[in-house]
Amino acid sequence: LRVRTQLAQAPDVEKRLAQVRVAQRGRPGFLPEATPELATAGLVQRLEAVVAQASPGNRSCAITNRSPLTETRPAERFPRVSVQVRLRCGAPELAAVLHALEGGSPRVFIDNLNILAQRYFYMPGQTRANSGGLDVSFDMYGYIPPRPNSAQSRTGGQRATR
């Protein structure tokens, strides 16, 4: 009787699970891509768009390096996707880039932020000093939704009945 009652509740449970999955897609917490490779490409595109918006034509801010980081941490519930970034920017442009990355949707986090000020230098024949700007490096990361558990994928997601 208990098993029949649970089996009778299956359509309601599946309906509620579909509602929860739709609600999760609407939340800005996870990156929209399903695989780490696609999520890495999405993070790089987002970085390029933010830098282009902060400094049109790369006049005062430019990406000098961006490379994916492979995670050496043990498998977690929510897979983490990271990109190591290096920029050469002015201070106002850097603030705009960091604010747009961390304040946007979906959630992206900045870690290991290193900022080095470049020295001023004078070029012969020029009347003003040239600034080297800021040399900035950081890790940018986000999370992708968890994949369905392996037990469900082995059974094909179907219920066993007697």
C-alpha positions in Angstrom: 0.0 0.0 0.0 2.8 2.4 0.9 4.6 1.7 -2.5 1.4 2.2 -4.4 0.8 5.5 -2.6 4.3 6.7 -3.4 3.9 5.7 -7.0 0.6 7.6 -7.2 2.4 10.7 -6.0 5.0 10.5 -8.7 3.2 12.8 -11.3 2.9 15.5 -8.6 6.5 15.1 -7.6 7.7 15.3 -11.3 5.5 18.4 -11.8 7.0 20.1 -8.8 10.5 19.1 -9.9 9.9 20.8 -13.2 8.7 23.9 -11.5 11.8 24.0 -9.3 14.1 23.6 -12.4 12.4 26.5 -14.2 12.8 28.7 -11.1 16.5 27.8 -10.8 17.0 28.8 -14.5 15.6 32.2 -13.6 18.0 32.8 -10.7 21.2 34.7 -11.5 23.5 32.5 -9.3 24.6 29.9 -11.9 26.3 30.5 -15.2 23.8 29.6 -18.0 26.1 27.1 -19.8 25.9 23.4 -19.0 29.5 22.4 -19.4 32.8 23.8 -18.1 34.1 24.4 -21.6 31.1 26.5 -22.6 31.1 28.3 -19.3 34.7 29.2 -19.7 34.0 30.7 -23.2 31.0 32.5 -21.7 33.2 34.0 -18.9 35.8 35.2 -21.5 33.1 36.8 -23.6 31.7 38.6 -20.6 35.1 39.9 -19.7 35.7 41.1 -23.2 32.3 42.9 -23.3 32.9 44.5 -19.9 36.4 45.8 -20.8 35.1 47.1 -24.2 32.3 49.0 -22.3 34.7 50.4 -19.7 37.3 51.5 -22.4 35.9 51.7 -26.0 38.6 50.9 -28.4 40.9 49.6 -25.6 42.3 53.2 -25.2 42.8 53.0 -21.5 42.1 49.3 -20.6 43.2 46.2 -22.4 43.2 42.5 -21.8 46.8 41.2 -22.0 46.1 37.6 -21.0 43.1 35.3 -20.3 43.5 31.6 -19.8 41.3 29.0 -18.3 42.3 27.4 -15.0 41.9 23.7 -14.4 40.4 23.1 -11.0 42.6 21.0 -8.7 40.1 20.9 -5.9 38.1 17.7 -5.2 34.8 17.3 -7.0 32.2 19.6 -5.4 28.4 19.7 -5.6 28.6 22.8 -7.8 31.3 22.7 -10.5 33.5 25.8 -10.5 34.8 27.4 -13.7 37.8 29.8 -13.5 39.7 32.1 -15.8 42.9 33.7 -15.0 42.9 37.3 -16.3 45.6 40.0 -16.7 44.7 43.6 -17.6 46.5 46.8 -18.2 44.2 49.6 -17.1 43.8 53.0 -15.6 42.3 53.2 -12.1 38.8 54.4 -13.1 38.5 51.8 -15.8 39.6 49.0 -13.5 37.0 50.0 -11.0 34.3 49.9 -13.7 35.5 46.5 -14.9 35.5 44.9 -11.4 32.2 46.5 -10.5 30.5 45.2 -13.7 31.9 41.7 -13.3 31.0 41.2 -9.7 27.7 43.2 -9.8 26.3 41.6 -12.9 24.1 38.6 -13.5 24.8 35.7 -13.4 27.1 35.8 -10.4 30.8 36.0 -11.1 33.5 36.3 -8.4 36.9 37.8 -8.3 39.7 36.2 -6.3 43.5 36.6 -6.0 43.4 40.2 -7.1 46.9 41.7 -7.6 47.4 45.4 -8.6 50.8 46.8 -9.5 51.2 50.5 -10.3 53.5 51.1 -13.2 56.0 54.0 -12.9 55.8 57.2 -14.8 58.4 57.6 -17.5 59.5 60.5 -19.7 60.2 60.0 -23.4 62.7 62.3 -25.0 60.9 64.9 -27.2 57.6 64.7 -25.3 56.4 67.4 -22.9 54.2 65.3 -20.6 54.8 62.2 -18.6 53.4 58.9 -19.8 51.8 56.7 -17.3 52.2 53.0 -17.3 48.8 52.5 -15.7 48.0 49.6 -13.5 49.1 46.0 -14.2 46.2 43.9 -12.8 45.8 40.1 -12.5 43.0 38.2 -10.9 41.0 34.9 -11.1 37.4 35.2 -12.3 35.1 32.3 -11.5 31.5 31.2 -11.5 29.6 28.1 -10.9 27.6 25.9 -13.3 24.5 24.0 -12.2 25.1 20.5 -10.9 24.8 17.7 -13.3 22.1 15.0 -12.7 23.4 12.3 -10.3 24.9 9.3 -11.9 22.4 6.9 -10.3 19.5 8.5 -12.1 21.4 8.6 -15.4 22.2 4.8 -15.2 18.6 3.9 -14.9 17.6 6.4 -17.6 15.6 8.4 -15.1 12.8 5.9 -15.2 11.0 4.4 -12.2 11.3 0.7 -11.5 7.9 -0.9 -11.0 7.0 -4.5 -10.1 
